[in-house]
Amino acid sequence: MMNEAFSLVTGADLIAWGHRPGPAFRDLLSRANFARSEGCGLEGIRQMLEPDLPPPAPEPLALLKAGEVPLHVNIRAENADEQENIDRVLASMVEVLKTPTVEAGAVMPDACPAGPLGTIPVGGVVAARNAIHPGMHSADICCSVMITDLGEVAPKAALDAAQEITHFGPGGRDQGHRFTVSLDLLDRFRANPFLNGNRMLHAAQAHMGTQGDGNHFLFIGRSRATGRVAMVTHHGSRGPGGLLYKGGMEVAERFRKILSPTTLKQNAWIPADTEEGRAYWEALQILRRWTKANHNALHQAVVERLRAEPGDRFWNEHNFVFKRGDLFLHGKGATPAWAGYAEDATGLTLIPLNMAEPVLVVRGRDAGHALGFSPHGAGRNFSRTEHRRRMGAATPAQLLAAETQGLDIRFSAGVVDASELPSGYKRAKAVTDQIRDYGLADVVDYIDPYGCIMAGEIAPPWQAKRTRR
């Protein structure tokens, strides 16, 4: 073993002393090893570099204040882009917390802005008393992820089968190609004043077995724990969710004008103890059931096509409202991380990061400083437009090849949406590290990627037609 008198300072030494890997590492190592060559001991070098230590991450229970409403911050910046992103997130949350019904807020490691100032960001959690805020679960109600253990099947065969079965893009399935919606579920729609319209009932039937566009995907990978192939889907309540959101916002706006005209429109609420509030809460539960059936329909169809012998299947939502005690917890791109948050909760939830990284299977920690939530994914540090600007001369196809080498990545429209590539998202390791450092969840398995089908931005038919002309 090399004598300490001749050993060099390494990156491992710097990390042990509290420095974070990054652009400054090269200079730190150069200075440290110059001092080493001059005969300085390791302890002396450690003290010499102390002024260069990064500021400590926020303590999990550190709070910002918006009046008397606490905001729990579970995110830190590693570079200037991330700091700018966090500044915008926190500025928006401070405005959200001025809403009279709100009693606490939290920000997850994947947080990013999602609208004008005062709009709950992705990765935001808001606790409200006697109030359901439609704008805080967004139009993509019950956006969620489901996993099925497909067993000992070939991953390419699974991806091929899934591509033949699933449906991306705007609108629903044509007559004759639809999945069945149970009569009991349709009866529940008809019995609810928010869900009983003809457009809603048509969407509930036509959109079953569809996944939409944007960042929704179908992912095939392999469990590190079992070696078995797994399928993960990501989508929400589609057309029915969009229609319920619109109806909920209209009712909330009527209450806002009476109860709190100065509250921002996007933060209007429906009092939970009113007839409208009870009906809206029930409508959310029906949409949750519809969304789970939508995932199940696709998963079961793939299982049957492959003649697979499946194992476990579970799911979790991340754009929803949850009741805990006498508070309504609004998670916008945030995943419930407490046991028994729903009757079908298994204790395990999923956190996808990007198409080139594993899907994390985690067990939540029910952290009070996160209001009981964990992240839903990786989030973004800048907009899709800014990402395209930063691409420079690189084409989407070139980026796809560089960032997903060895993976089978397919875009449903046949055109690469570069904003959905890994570079469009936060660095996966940074998010995973912060999940650990803030004590939000424990990773129990990794689903390593084989490939995926990504929706991407898909032009509506009328726009595509105009483009062709």
N, C-alpha and C positions, 0 to 999 in steps of 0.2 A: 504494500500500500504506500502511496506517495507521501512523504513527510510533509507536514503542514507548511514548512519553510519554503517548499517548492511548488505547492498546489496553487492553481489558478482559481480565481473567483468565477463561479458559473451562474447561469440563469437560475438554477435551483437555489443557490445561496441568496440571490436577490429576492426570490419569491418567499423564501423562509424569513427574510428580514422585513417583509411586508410590501415590497414593490410589486406592481402589477405589470405583466407582460405588455409590451407596446413599443411604439417608435423610440421611446427614451432608453430602452434597454441597452442598445448598442453603445450609447455614450456612457451609461452607468458602468457597463462592463469594462470599457476602455479606461475610464478613470480609476476604477477599482484595481485593475490589473497593472496599471502604471504604478499606483501606490504599492501594490504587492511587490513589484520588481524593485522598488526602493526600500523594501524591507519592512513595510507596514504589516502588522498582524491583522487577522480577520476581524477582531473586535474593533480595532481602530478604524478599519475601512467601513464597518457597519455604521459606526458613529459618524464618520465623515459623510456618508450618504443619507443620513437621517433627514436633512432638510429637503431632500428630493422625494421623500415618501408622499404618495398621493393622499389627499384628504380621506378620512375614514368614510365608509359608506354610512348612510343614515341608519341609526339604530331602528330596528323594526317598530318600536313603539314611539319613535319620534313623530310629532304631530305638527302640521301647519294649522293655522286657525283662520277660519272665515267667520268672523263674529265669534260665537261660542260653539260652532260646529267643528268637530275634529275631522281632519283629513289625514289618513294613515298612508304614508308614502313607502312603497315597497319596490323602488326602482332606483338605479344609479346610472350615471353616464360614464361611458368609456372614451368618448371623443366629442368633438364639437357638435357634430350632427345630433348625437344623442342628447347632449345638453340642451340644444335648441328645441328638440322634440319634447323633452321633459318640461322645459319652461312653458311651452304652449299648452301641454296637457294640464299642468298645475294651474295656469291662469284660467283655463276653461273650468276646471273643477271648483276653483274658488267662487266663480259665478254660479255654478250649479248649486253649491252649498248655501247660497242665499235664498233658495226656494223655501218657503215657510214650513213645509211639511218635513224637510230633511233633517235628520238627526246625526248622521255620520257619513263619511265617504272614505273610499280607499282606492289606491292606484296600484295596478299589477306591473310586473316587469316588462310586459309586452305592450304597455300603453302607448297610444298614439292618437292625435286629434281626429275627430270624426264629424266636423261641421263647424258652423260659426262659433265664436266665443260664447261660452255658456252652455254648450252642448256636451252631454256626457261623452267622454272619449272612449274609444275602444280600450279595454283593460280597466274600465272604471266600474266601481261598485257604489251604489247609493242606498242608504237605509232611510226609509220614510215611514211616518206614522199615519195610519188610516188613509193611505193614498197610494193609488196605482198610477204611475206616470208612463203612458204609452211611449213617449219619446225616449224613455230611458231603456226600453228593450229593443227599440228600433223597428223598422218595417220588416226586417228579416227575423220575425218572431221564432223563437225556439231553434235558431241555427244550432246545429248539433253534430256530433260525431258518433258513429257506431262501428264496432269491430266484431268480426266473426273469425274464429279459428277454423280455417278451411281444412286443416289436417295435412295429410301427406299428398299434396297435389303439386303439379308443376306450376311455378309462378307465372310463366308465360301463358300457359293454358288458362289460368285463372284470370289474367288480365285480358286475354282475347275474349273469353266468355263474358266478362263484365262489360267490355266495350260493345259487344253485340246486344247486350240487354239494357244497359242504362240509357238515359236520355238527358242531354244537356241542351242549353239554349233557352230562349224565351218561349213562353207558351207551354202548352201541354201536349199530351199524346193524342193522335188522331183516333177517331172512333174505330174500333176493331183492333186497336193495339194498346188498349188501356188495361191497367191493373184493377182488380176489383176492390172497391171500398165496401166494408161491411155495412149491412143495412142498419145495424145497431148504431154505428158511428154516424151514418147519415141522419138517423132519427135524432141523435144528439144535436147535430147541426140545426135541424128544423125546429127544435124546441128552444133554441137560444136566440134572443132578439138581435144579437150582433152577427149571427151566422146563418139566418134563415132566408136570405135573398137568393134569387135565381142565379146571379153571377157567382155568388159564393158556392152554391151547391154544384154548379158546373165546374168551377175551378177545383173543388174538392175531388171530383171524379177524374177530370182530365189531367190534373197535375200529379196524381198518385204515380209513383215510379219515375219521377223526374228530379233533376238536381240543379237546374238553373245555370247561371253563368258566374263570372267573376272568379273568386278564390275557392269555389266549390270544386271538389275533386273526388276521385275514386282511386285508392292507393292499395297496392299489393306489396307485401313485405314478408319478412320472416322473423319470428320471435327468437331472440337470443336465449330465452329461458328454456324453450321447448324444441326449437328447431323447426317448428311447424309453420306453414304458410298462413298468413292472415290477410283479411280484406278490411279496409277502413273507408267509410264514406263520410262526406262532409256536405251538408246542405240544411236548409231550414224548412219552413212551412209553405214556401213557394207562394202561389197566387192567393190561397186562403189567408196566409199570414199578412200579405200586403193589404188585402181588403179589410181584415180586422184592424190592422194598424190605422188605416185611414178612418174607419168608423170610430175607433177609440180616441183618436186625436180630435175629431169633430166634437165628441161628447165632452172631452177634457177641456176644450176651448170654451164651450158654453159655461162650464163651471169656473174656469179661470176668470172670465169677464165679470162674474159675480163675486167670487171669493178673493181673488188676488190679481187685479188688472195689471199691476206692475211686474208680475212674474213673467219671465220670458216665455213666449208661446211654446217653444220646444220642451219646456218643463211644466206645462199644464198637467193637471191631475184629475182623476176621477175619485171622489171620496169613496173609500172602500165600504163604508157602512150604508151607502145609498142603494136603491134598487139597481141603478146603472152600474155601480161598483161591483155588486154581487154578480150581476149578469156578465160583466166584463171579465171578472176573475174566473167564472165558470167557462167562458169562451176561451180563455187562455189554456185551461186544462184540456179542453176538447182539442184545441190546436196542437197541444203537446202530444196527445194520443194519436192524432192524425200524422204528425211528423214521425213519430216512432214507427207507425205502420208503414210509412213511406220508405224509411230505411229498411225495415224488415222485408218489404216486398222485393227490393233489389237484392238484398243478401240471400234470401231464400231462393230466388230465381237463379242466382249464380251457383249456389250449393247444388240445386237440382240439375242444372246444366252440366256441372262437373261430376255429378254423382259422387260428391264428396261425403266424407264422414266427419261432420263438423264437431268442434268442441264448444267452448264457451262463446257467448255473444252478450255484449253489454253496450251501453250507450250513455251519453251525458250531453246536456244542452249548455250553451254559454251565452245566449241572448234571451233572457227570460226574467220573470219575477218569481221570487220564492218567499213564502211566509214563514217567519221564524219567531215564535212568541207573538208579540203584538206589533212586530215591524215587518214591512214589506221590503225585501232586499232585491234591488234591481241590478242585475249583472249584464253589462254591455261588453261582450267579448271577455267574460270572466266566468270561471267554472266553479260551481259549488264544491266545497272541499270538506264537508262534514258528513259523518255517517248518517244515513237515513234521511237525507234531504228530500227524498221522494220514495214512494212505496217500492219502486223497481230499482232503487239505487243498490249497487253491489259493494260499495266501498272503494271501487277502482274507477278512475276516470282517465281520459285520453287527452294528451297535449301534442298535436301535430306541430312541427316546426317549419319545415319547408320540404319540397319534393326530393331534395337530395340528402335529407337527414332522417334519422329514425323518428317514428311516432313514440312519444313517451307514454308508458302505462304507469300511472302514479296512484298513490294512496294519499288522500288529502290530510293535512295537519290541523284543520279547523282553527287556523291562527286568528286570534282576536284582532291583531293588528292588520289583518286583511279582511275583516268582517266575515271570516269563514270561507274565503274564496282562494282560488289559485288561478294562474293564467290560462288562456285558451289556446295560445299559439305563440308565434314569434313577433307579430306586429311589425310596423314599419317605422323607419326614422324619417322618411320623407315621402312625398306624394308620388303617384304613378308618373305624373308629368315630369317631376324632377328626376326620377329614375331614368326616364327616357332621355332626358337632356344629358345626364351623366354617361350614358352609353357611348357618346361620341360617334365615331364612325362605325362602331361595331354593329352588326345586324343582329336581330333577335335570334336567328338560327345559329350564328357564331357564338353568341352568349350561351344558348342552350347546350351546344356541344362542349363548351369550356366548363360550364358549371355543373353538368349532370353526366359527366363521363362514366360510361359503363352502365348507365341506367336506361330503362325503357320508358321514355317520357312521351306521352301523346297528348295533343291538344284536340279537343272535341271538334273544333271547326277546321282543323287541319292547318291553322295559322298560329305561329308561336306568339303568345302574349308575353313580351319580355318582362312586364311588370309583375308577373307571377313566378319568375325565376328566383332562385335563392338570393341573388343580389338585390332583389326588391324588398327583402325583409331584414329584420334585425339579425345580427349574428347569433346563430342557434346556441352556441356554447355560452355566450353571455347571458342569454335568457335562462338556460339550464342552471348556470352557476348562481344566478340570483334567486331562482326557485329554491335552491339549497340554502343559500346564505341567509335569506329572509325566513326560512323555515316554513314554506308554504305547502310543500308536498314532498313525499319520498318516492323516488323512481324505483319501481319494482320490476320493470322489464322495458326492453327497447324492441320496437318492430323495425328492423333494418330494411331500407327500401330496395325493392326490385324494380319498381316502376310505378307510374300512375297515369291516369287520364285527368287532365286539368281542363276545367271549363274555359277559363279565360274570358276576355271581353268579346262578346259575339254581337255583331251588328244585327239589329232587328231586320226582318225581311224587307220592309219598305226602304230602309237605308241601303241595304246591300243591293237592292234592285236599282236604286238611284246611282250608286257607285258604278255598277256595271254599265249603265248608260253613258 
